């Protein structure tokens, strides 16, 4: 790969990574004020339908664009690139119309199987987003296939900003004008198609020229025959479907929750209104897991271009080093985030949501961060190696675990059971992927005693944070400690103590190599500081 072209790829990957990071943070953070404004039941109404939106946007933002970019990159000339994009648009249009009409006609049936027929109008509202999915996915995929990440990044940010703004406005007017929760939910989910329209405008010129024009430009004939619609559709289903499945893992688990948690709680003996509120409490875990995943995967993702470069240059030793760095950083950050959140959960729950309801369920749910981060990292590596079998089997096994066990566990253990099954499902997914991955990739977790060091360090950090929080609570008294303001102070102090303990322990135990420290924020400064300290003591 020429150096200039490689630089373009790296720069594009960086732009897309930054926009994805901002979009993920927005997607996680807005749900906290939403829950505070509309309460547990209002949050339940929104979260019941959110997985349908999440799946649609995963298709439009990650799964199908990544597959279309691969199709476009495979083409040898500009005419072929535009023609393959046009055919992809036609296939996706057929798929999206099937989904759209399925959701519109089946809204009442879906709502009834979720245990709440009042959700039907909200399902109908979110269905309109699928009309714009082909336009978005094809536009993003085309530009990504030409290594131009700017349009995708801009459309991604526009979509999130517009959607979040509409959701918060809907919540505000709901409180101000006294709307019921279902009217609020309908307006909030109308944000999905409206945001899709706004983000689609970025691809207007491309769409009018290549997708909707009678004859796509440029005019010269392609230099080689394009695959038929039949073959292309088959690739969409197998390859594109695989990418979509990988990207939507966590959201698919949430979709299972939408169909089982509310119904399981009612079967357990809870009144419908109480069950809705409990589901809303359980859903508090989702933004926390999202934020944890952003932290756990953001820095390891910076190694992806180097991983791709090593593979392209056929440098197996360098590829293994980059893989090890990526896995180690992701695992360490996800472990630290998980243990820290579990230790601080009572204070975080009070601070963000105003009560201690569901603290145990949230503590269990938070463990999802650990396995979800590992799944994300391993799928990135396996995709770069074109190893899809272990991924697909792992995802199917994990989803089957969730589908088969969730309702039973909810009936017996309530929302604690739902949290436990989510963690178990992700653990099954990762275990299958790990066992099915190449031996070198398996050994990354086991070599040099890394895992033992990390577990010991995380346990020490967790114990120190818990003891520190108990000490502060004892000093200020139970009444003051139960206020949101004091919960915030204790949380900040706990985070600072946790970071200091973890970093000091990582340096002392030599948890990371120099390469791995450099990936982390301020890692270079820390290496210099430690080196100076050694010189001073010698």
C-alpha positions as CSV (number, residue, x, y, z in Angstrom):
1,X,0.0,0.0,0.0
2,X,1.6,3.4,-1.0
3,X,2.6,5.6,1.8
4,X,0.3,8.5,0.8
5,X,-2.7,6.2,0.4
6,X,-1.9,4.6,3.8
7,X,-1.8,8.1,5.4
8,X,-5.2,8.8,3.9
9,X,-6.6,5.6,5.4
10,X,-5.1,6.3,8.8
11,X,-6.4,9.9,8.8
12,X,-9.9,8.7,7.7
13,X,-9.9,6.1,10.4
14,X,-9.0,8.7,13.0
15,X,-11.8,11.1,11.8
16,X,-14.4,8.3,11.9
17,X,-13.1,7.1,15.3
18,X,-13.5,10.6,16.8
19,X,-17.0,11.1,15.4
20,X,-18.0,7.7,16.6
21,X,-16.7,8.4,20.0
22,X,-18.6,11.7,20.3
23,X,-21.8,10.0,18.9
24,X,-21.5,7.1,21.4
25,X,-21.0,9.5,24.3
26,X,-24.1,11.5,23.2
27,X,-26.1,8.3,22.8
28,X,-25.3,7.3,26.4
29,X,-25.4,10.6,28.2
30,X,-28.8,11.9,27.0
31,X,-30.6,9.0,28.7
32,X,-29.7,10.2,32.1
33,X,-31.6,13.6,31.9
34,X,-34.3,11.7,30.0
35,X,-34.9,9.3,33.0
36,X,-34.7,12.2,35.4
37,X,-37.4,14.1,33.5
38,X,-39.9,11.4,32.7
39,X,-39.2,8.9,35.6
40,X,-38.9,5.1,35.7
41,X,-42.1,4.4,33.8
42,X,-41.4,7.0,31.1
43,X,-37.9,5.6,30.7
44,X,-39.4,2.1,30.4
45,X,-41.7,3.3,27.5
46,X,-38.7,4.8,25.6
47,X,-36.4,1.9,26.3
48,X,-38.9,-0.8,25.2
49,X,-38.7,0.5,21.7
50,X,-35.2,1.7,21.6
51,X,-33.7,-1.6,20.4
52,X,-35.7,-1.3,17.2
53,X,-34.1,2.1,16.6
54,X,-30.7,0.7,17.6
55,X,-30.8,-2.2,15.2
56,X,-31.9,0.1,12.3
57,X,-29.1,2.6,13.0
58,X,-26.5,-0.2,13.4
59,X,-27.5,-1.4,9.9
60,X,-27.3,2.1,8.5
61,X,-24.2,3.2,10.4
62,X,-22.0,0.2,10.8
63,X,-23.0,-3.1,9.3
64,X,-24.2,-2.4,5.8
65,X,-21.9,0.6,5.2
66,X,-18.9,-1.5,6.1
67,X,-20.0,-4.2,3.7
68,X,-20.8,-1.7,0.9
69,X,-17.4,0.0,1.4
70,X,-15.8,-3.4,0.8
71,X,-17.8,-3.9,-2.4
72,X,-16.9,-0.4,-3.6
73,X,-13.2,-0.9,-2.7
74,X,-13.2,-4.1,-4.8
75,X,-14.2,-2.3,-8.0
76,X,-11.3,-1.3,-10.4
77,X,-12.8,1.8,-11.9
78,X,-15.2,4.7,-11.0
79,X,-18.0,3.5,-13.2
80,X,-18.0,0.1,-11.5
81,X,-18.0,1.8,-8.0
82,X,-21.0,3.9,-8.8
83,X,-22.9,0.9,-10.4
84,X,-22.2,-1.4,-7.5
85,X,-23.4,1.3,-5.1
86,X,-26.6,1.7,-7.2
87,X,-27.3,-2.1,-7.0
88,X,-26.6,-2.1,-3.3
89,X,-29.1,0.7,-2.9
90,X,-31.8,-1.3,-4.8
91,X,-31.2,-4.4,-2.6
92,X,-31.3,-2.4,0.6
93,X,-34.4,-0.5,-0.5
94,X,-36.3,-3.8,-0.9
95,X,-35.1,-5.0,2.5
96,X,-36.0,-1.7,4.2
97,X,-39.5,-1.7,2.7
98,X,-40.1,-5.2,4.0
99,X,-39.0,-4.1,7.5
100,X,-41.0,-0.9,7.3
101,X,-44.2,-2.5,6.4
102,X,-43.6,-5.4,8.8
103,X,-43.3,-2.9,11.7
104,X,-46.2,-0.8,10.6
105,X,-48.6,-3.7,10.0
106,X,-47.3,-5.7,13.0
107,X,-47.0,-2.9,15.5
108,X,-50.0,-4.0,17.6
109,X,-48.8,-7.6,17.5
110,X,-45.3,-6.7,18.5
111,X,-46.5,-4.4,21.3
112,X,-48.8,-7.1,22.6
113,X,-45.9,-9.6,22.8
114,X,-43.9,-7.0,24.7
115,X,-46.8,-7.1,27.2
116,X,-48.0,-3.5,26.5
117,X,-50.3,-2.8,23.5
118,X,-50.0,1.0,24.2
119,X,-46.5,0.8,22.7
120,X,-47.9,0.3,19.2
121,X,-47.9,4.0,18.1
122,X,-44.3,4.3,19.2
123,X,-43.3,1.2,17.0
124,X,-45.1,2.8,14.1
125,X,-43.2,6.1,14.6
126,X,-39.7,4.5,14.7
127,X,-40.5,2.3,11.6
128,X,-40.2,5.4,9.3
129,X,-36.5,5.5,10.0
130,X,-36.0,2.3,8.0
131,X,-37.2,4.2,4.8
132,X,-34.0,6.3,5.0
133,X,-31.7,3.4,5.8
134,X,-30.7,2.5,2.2
135,X,-29.8,6.1,1.4
136,X,-27.7,6.5,4.5
137,X,-26.0,3.1,4.3
138,X,-25.2,3.4,0.6
139,X,-23.9,6.9,0.9
140,X,-21.7,6.1,3.9
141,X,-20.5,2.8,2.3
142,X,-19.6,4.5,-1.0
143,X,-17.5,7.2,0.5
144,X,-15.8,4.8,3.0
145,X,-15.0,2.5,0.1
146,X,-13.1,5.4,-1.5
147,X,-11.4,6.1,1.9
148,X,-13.3,9.3,2.4
149,X,-14.6,9.2,5.9
150,X,-15.6,12.8,6.3
151,X,-19.2,12.5,4.9
152,X,-19.9,9.5,7.2
153,X,-18.5,11.3,10.2
154,X,-20.5,14.4,9.6
155,X,-23.8,12.5,9.0
156,X,-23.2,10.4,12.1
157,X,-22.8,13.5,14.3
158,X,-25.8,15.3,12.7
159,X,-28.0,12.3,13.3
160,X,-27.1,12.0,17.0
161,X,-27.3,15.8,17.7
162,X,-30.7,16.2,16.0
163,X,-32.1,13.0,17.6
164,X,-30.9,13.8,21.1
165,X,-32.2,17.4,20.9
166,X,-35.7,16.2,19.8
167,X,-35.8,13.6,22.6
168,X,-34.9,16.1,25.3
169,X,-37.5,18.6,23.9
170,X,-40.1,15.8,23.9
171,X,-39.3,15.0,27.6
172,X,-39.4,18.7,28.5
173,X,-42.8,19.3,26.9
174,X,-44.1,16.1,28.4
175,X,-43.4,17.4,31.9
176,X,-44.5,21.0,31.1
177,X,-47.8,20.1,29.3
178,X,-48.6,16.9,31.3
179,X,-48.4,14.4,28.4
180,X,-48.8,10.8,29.3
181,X,-45.7,8.6,28.9
182,X,-46.9,7.0,25.6
183,X,-47.4,10.3,23.9
184,X,-43.9,11.4,25.1
185,X,-42.5,8.1,23.8
186,X,-44.1,8.6,20.4
187,X,-42.6,12.1,20.0
188,X,-39.3,10.9,21.4
189,X,-39.1,8.0,18.9
190,X,-40.2,10.3,16.0
191,X,-36.7,11.7,16.5
192,X,-35.3,8.7,14.7
193,X,-36.8,9.4,11.2
194,X,-36.4,13.1,11.6
195,X,-32.7,12.7,12.5
196,X,-32.3,10.3,9.6
197,X,-33.7,12.9,7.2
198,X,-31.3,15.5,8.4
199,X,-28.2,13.2,8.2
200,X,-29.3,12.0,4.8
201,X,-29.0,15.5,3.4
202,X,-25.2,15.1,3.4
203,X,-25.6,12.5,0.6
204,X,-28.1,14.5,-1.5
205,X,-25.6,15.2,-4.3
206,X,-24.3,11.7,-4.3
207,X,-27.8,10.2,-4.3
208,X,-29.2,12.3,-7.1
209,X,-26.2,11.6,-9.3
210,X,-25.6,7.9,-8.7
211,X,-28.7,6.4,-7.1
212,X,-31.7,8.1,-8.6
213,X,-30.5,9.4,-12.0
214,X,-31.8,7.4,-15.0
215,X,-28.2,6.4,-15.9
216,X,-25.5,6.7,-13.2
217,X,-22.5,8.9,-13.9
218,X,-19.8,8.6,-15.0
219,X,-20.8,7.3,-18.5
220,X,-17.8,5.1,-19.6
221,X,-18.6,1.4,-19.4
222,X,-17.1,-0.7,-16.5
223,X,-13.9,-2.6,-17.3
224,X,-15.3,-5.9,-15.9
225,X,-18.7,-7.4,-15.4
226,X,-20.5,-6.7,-12.1
227,X,-22.0,-9.5,-10.0
228,X,-25.7,-10.2,-10.7
229,X,-28.4,-9.0,-8.3
230,X,-28.8,-12.6,-7.2
231,X,-25.2,-13.1,-6.2
232,X,-25.0,-9.6,-4.7
233,X,-28.1,-10.3,-2.6
234,X,-26.6,-13.6,-1.4
235,X,-23.4,-11.7,-0.3
236,X,-25.6,-9.1,1.4
237,X,-27.3,-11.7,3.4
238,X,-24.2,-13.7,4.4
239,X,-21.4,-11.1,4.6
240,X,-23.4,-8.0,5.3
241,X,-25.7,-9.9,7.7
242,X,-22.7,-11.1,9.6
243,X,-21.3,-7.6,10.0
244,X,-24.7,-6.3,11.1
245,X,-25.0,-9.2,13.6
246,X,-21.6,-8.4,15.1
247,X,-22.3,-4.7,15.4
248,X,-25.7,-5.2,17.0
249,X,-24.9,-7.8,19.7
250,X,-25.7,-5.7,22.8
251,X,-28.8,-4.2,21.2
252,X,-30.1,-7.6,20.3
253,X,-29.9,-8.6,23.9
254,X,-31.8,-5.5,24.8
255,X,-34.5,-6.5,22.3
256,X,-34.9,-9.8,24.1
257,X,-35.3,-7.9,27.3
258,X,-38.1,-5.8,25.7
259,X,-40.1,-9.0,25.0
260,X,-39.4,-10.8,28.3
261,X,-38.7,-8.6,31.3
262,X,-42.0,-6.8,31.6
263,X,-44.0,-10.0,30.9
264,X,-41.8,-12.0,33.3
265,X,-42.3,-9.4,36.1
266,X,-46.1,-9.5,35.7
267,X,-46.0,-13.4,35.7
268,X,-43.9,-13.1,38.9
269,X,-46.9,-11.3,40.5
270,X,-46.1,-7.7,40.0
271,X,-48.8,-5.3,39.0
272,X,-48.4,-4.0,35.4
273,X,-47.6,-0.4,36.6
274,X,-45.0,-1.7,39.1
275,X,-43.5,-4.0,36.4
276,X,-43.1,-1.0,34.0
277,X,-41.3,1.0,36.7
278,X,-39.0,-1.9,37.6
279,X,-38.2,-2.4,33.9
280,X,-37.3,1.4,33.8
281,X,-35.0,0.9,36.8
282,X,-33.4,-2.1,35.1
283,X,-32.8,0.0,31.9
284,X,-30.7,2.4,33.9
285,X,-27.8,0.0,33.3
286,X,-27.8,0.5,29.6
287,X,-26.3,4.1,29.5
288,X,-23.8,3.1,32.1
289,X,-22.6,0.1,30.1
290,X,-22.4,2.2,27.0
291,X,-20.2,4.8,28.7
292,X,-18.1,2.0,30.1
293,X,-17.6,0.5,26.7
294,X,-16.6,3.9,25.2
295,X,-13.8,4.1,27.8
296,X,-12.8,0.5,27.4
297,X,-12.6,0.4,23.6
298,X,-11.8,4.0,22.5
299,X,-8.0,3.8,23.1
300,X,-7.6,0.2,21.9
301,X,-9.3,1.2,18.7
302,X,-6.4,3.5,17.9
303,X,-4.4,0.4,17.2
304,X,-6.7,-0.9,14.5
305,X,-4.9,1.0,11.6
306,X,-1.5,-0.4,12.7
307,X,-3.1,-3.9,12.9
308,X,-4.4,-3.6,9.4
309,X,-1.0,-2.2,8.2
310,X,0.9,-5.1,9.8
311,X,-1.5,-7.6,8.1
312,X,-1.2,-5.9,4.7
313,X,2.6,-6.0,4.9
314,X,2.6,-9.6,6.0
315,X,4.4,-9.0,9.3
316,X,3.1,-11.7,11.6
317,X,5.3,-10.7,14.6
318,X,4.2,-7.1,14.4
319,X,0.6,-8.2,14.0
320,X,0.8,-10.3,17.1
321,X,2.3,-7.4,19.1
322,X,-0.4,-5.0,18.0
323,X,-3.1,-7.6,18.8
324,X,-1.6,-8.2,22.2
325,X,-1.5,-4.5,22.9
326,X,-5.1,-4.1,21.7
327,X,-6.4,-7.0,23.9
328,X,-4.4,-6.0,27.0
329,X,-5.5,-2.3,26.9
330,X,-9.1,-3.2,26.2
331,X,-9.3,-5.8,28.9
332,X,-7.5,-3.6,31.5
333,X,-9.7,-0.6,30.9
334,X,-12.9,-2.7,30.8
335,X,-11.9,-4.5,34.0
336,X,-11.0,-1.2,35.8
337,X,-14.3,0.4,34.6
338,X,-16.3,-2.6,35.7
339,X,-14.8,-2.9,39.1
340,X,-14.9,0.8,39.7
341,X,-18.6,1.1,38.7
342,X,-19.6,-1.9,40.8
343,X,-17.8,-0.4,43.8
344,X,-19.3,3.0,43.4
345,X,-22.8,1.9,42.2
346,X,-24.8,3.1,45.2
347,X,-23.4,6.6,44.9
348,X,-23.6,6.6,41.0
349,X,-27.3,5.4,41.2
350,X,-28.2,8.1,43.7
351,X,-26.2,10.8,41.7
352,X,-27.5,10.1,38.2
353,X,-31.0,8.7,38.9
354,X,-32.0,10.1,42.3
355,X,-32.5,6.8,44.1
356,X,-30.9,3.5,45.2
357,X,-33.5,1.3,43.4
358,X,-32.1,-1.6,41.6
359,X,-28.5,-1.1,42.8
360,X,-27.9,-4.9,43.0
361,X,-29.3,-5.4,39.5
362,X,-27.2,-2.6,38.1
363,X,-24.0,-4.0,39.8
364,X,-24.6,-7.3,38.0
365,X,-25.5,-5.6,34.7
366,X,-22.3,-3.6,34.8
367,X,-20.2,-6.7,34.5
368,X,-21.4,-6.7,30.9
369,X,-18.8,-4.1,30.1
370,X,-16.0,-6.6,30.6
371,X,-17.3,-9.2,28.2
372,X,-18.7,-6.7,25.7
373,X,-15.3,-5.0,25.4
374,X,-13.6,-8.3,24.9
375,X,-16.1,-9.3,22.2
376,X,-15.7,-6.0,20.4
377,X,-11.9,-6.3,20.5
378,X,-11.8,-10.0,19.4
379,X,-14.3,-9.4,16.6
380,X,-12.1,-6.6,15.2
381,X,-9.1,-8.9,15.1
382,X,-11.1,-11.9,13.7
383,X,-12.6,-9.7,11.0
384,X,-9.1,-8.5,10.0
385,X,-8.2,-12.2,9.6
386,X,-11.4,-13.0,7.7
387,X,-12.3,-15.5,10.5
388,X,-16.1,-15.3,10.7
389,X,-17.1,-18.8,11.9
390,X,-16.2,-18.4,15.5
391,X,-17.9,-15.0,15.6
392,X,-21.2,-16.2,14.2
393,X,-21.3,-19.4,16.4
394,X,-20.5,-17.3,19.4
395,X,-23.2,-14.7,18.8
396,X,-25.8,-17.3,18.1
397,X,-24.9,-19.2,21.2
398,X,-25.0,-16.1,23.3
399,X,-28.4,-14.9,21.9
400,X,-29.8,-18.5,22.3
401,X,-28.7,-18.3,26.0
402,X,-30.5,-15.0,26.5
403,X,-33.7,-16.1,24.7
404,X,-34.0,-19.4,26.5
405,X,-33.1,-18.3,30.0
406,X,-34.2,-14.7,30.4
407,X,-37.9,-15.1,31.0
408,X,-37.4,-18.0,33.5
409,X,-34.8,-16.0,35.4
410,X,-37.0,-12.9,35.5
411,X,-39.9,-14.9,36.9
412,X,-37.7,-16.3,39.7
413,X,-35.3,-13.5,40.4
414,X,-36.8,-10.3,38.9
415,X,-34.5,-7.7,37.3
416,X,-31.5,-9.3,39.1
417,X,-32.2,-12.4,37.0
418,X,-32.3,-10.4,33.7
419,X,-29.0,-8.7,34.6
420,X,-27.4,-12.1,35.3
421,X,-28.6,-13.6,32.0
422,X,-27.2,-10.7,30.1
423,X,-23.8,-11.2,31.6
424,X,-24.0,-14.9,31.1
425,X,-25.0,-14.5,27.4
426,X,-22.0,-12.2,26.7
427,X,-19.7,-14.6,28.6
428,X,-20.9,-17.5,26.4
429,X,-20.4,-15.4,23.3
430,X,-16.8,-14.5,24.2
431,X,-16.0,-18.0,25.4
432,X,-17.0,-19.5,22.0
433,X,-15.2,-16.8,20.1
434,X,-12.0,-17.3,22.2
435,X,-12.1,-21.0,21.8
436,X,-12.7,-20.8,18.1
437,X,-10.0,-18.2,17.5
438,X,-6.4,-19.0,16.3
439,X,-4.1,-20.3,19.0
440,X,-1.9,-17.2,19.0
441,X,-5.0,-15.1,19.7
442,X,-6.0,-17.4,22.5
443,X,-2.5,-17.1,24.1
444,X,-2.7,-13.3,24.2
445,X,-4.8,-13.4,27.4
446,X,-2.8,-16.1,29.1
447,X,0.9,-15.2,28.5
448,X,3.2,-13.5,31.0
449,X,0.8,-13.9,33.9
450,X,-1.1,-10.8,32.6
451,X,-4.5,-12.0,33.7
452,X,-3.5,-12.9,37.2
453,X,-1.8,-9.5,37.7
454,X,-4.9,-7.7,36.4
455,X,-7.4,-9.7,38.5
456,X,-5.3,-9.1,41.7
457,X,-4.8,-5.4,40.9
458,X,-8.6,-4.9,40.2
459,X,-9.5,-6.6,43.4
460,X,-7.2,-4.3,45.4
461,X,-8.6,-1.3,43.7
462,X,-12.2,-2.3,44.3
463,X,-11.6,-3.0,48.0
464,X,-9.8,0.4,48.5
465,X,-12.6,2.3,46.7
466,X,-15.3,0.6,48.8
467,X,-13.5,1.2,52.1
468,X,-12.9,4.8,51.2
469,X,-16.5,5.4,50.4
470,X,-17.6,3.7,53.6
471,X,-15.2,5.9,55.5
472,X,-16.5,9.1,53.9
473,X,-20.1,8.1,54.5
474,X,-19.3,7.4,58.2
475,X,-17.6,10.8,58.5
476,X,-20.5,12.9,57.0
477,X,-23.3,10.8,58.5
478,X,-26.1,8.8,56.8
479,X,-28.5,11.8,56.2
480,X,-26.0,13.9,54.3
481,X,-24.5,10.9,52.5
482,X,-27.9,10.1,51.0
483,X,-28.1,13.5,49.2
484,X,-27.3,13.7,45.4
485,X,-24.7,16.3,46.1
486,X,-22.7,14.2,48.5
487,X,-23.2,11.2,46.3
488,X,-21.5,13.2,43.6
489,X,-18.6,14.2,45.8
490,X,-18.1,10.6,47.0
491,X,-18.2,9.4,43.4
492,X,-15.5,11.9,42.3
493,X,-13.3,11.0,45.2
494,X,-13.8,7.3,44.6
495,X,-12.9,7.6,40.9
496,X,-9.7,9.6,41.7
497,X,-8.7,7.0,44.4
498,X,-9.5,4.1,42.0
499,X,-7.4,5.7,39.1
500,X,-4.4,6.3,41.4
501,X,-4.5,2.8,42.9
502,X,-4.9,1.2,39.5
503,X,-2.2,3.2,37.7
504,X,0.3,2.8,40.7
505,X,-0.4,-0.9,40.8
506,X,0.0,-1.3,37.0
507,X,3.4,0.4,37.1
508,X,4.5,-1.6,40.2
509,X,3.3,-4.9,38.7
510,X,4.6,-4.1,35.2
511,X,1.2,-4.8,33.8
512,X,1.7,-3.1,30.5
513,X,4.6,-3.0,28.0
514,X,5.9,0.4,26.8
515,X,3.9,0.0,23.6
516,X,0.7,-0.5,25.6
517,X,1.4,2.5,27.9
518,X,1.8,4.7,24.8
519,X,-1.7,3.9,23.7
520,X,-3.2,5.2,27.0
521,X,-3.8,8.9,27.7
522,X,-0.7,10.5,29.4
523,X,1.1,7.2,29.0
524,X,4.2,8.8,27.5
525,X,4.4,11.3,30.4
526,X,4.0,8.4,32.9
527,X,6.9,6.5,31.3
528,X,9.1,9.5,31.5
529,X,8.1,10.2,35.1
530,X,8.9,6.6,36.2
531,X,12.2,6.7,34.3
532,X,13.2,9.9,36.1
533,X,12.2,8.4,39.4
534,X,14.4,5.4,38.8
535,X,17.3,7.7,37.9
536,X,16.8,9.8,41.1
537,X,16.8,6.7,43.3
538,X,19.8,5.1,41.6
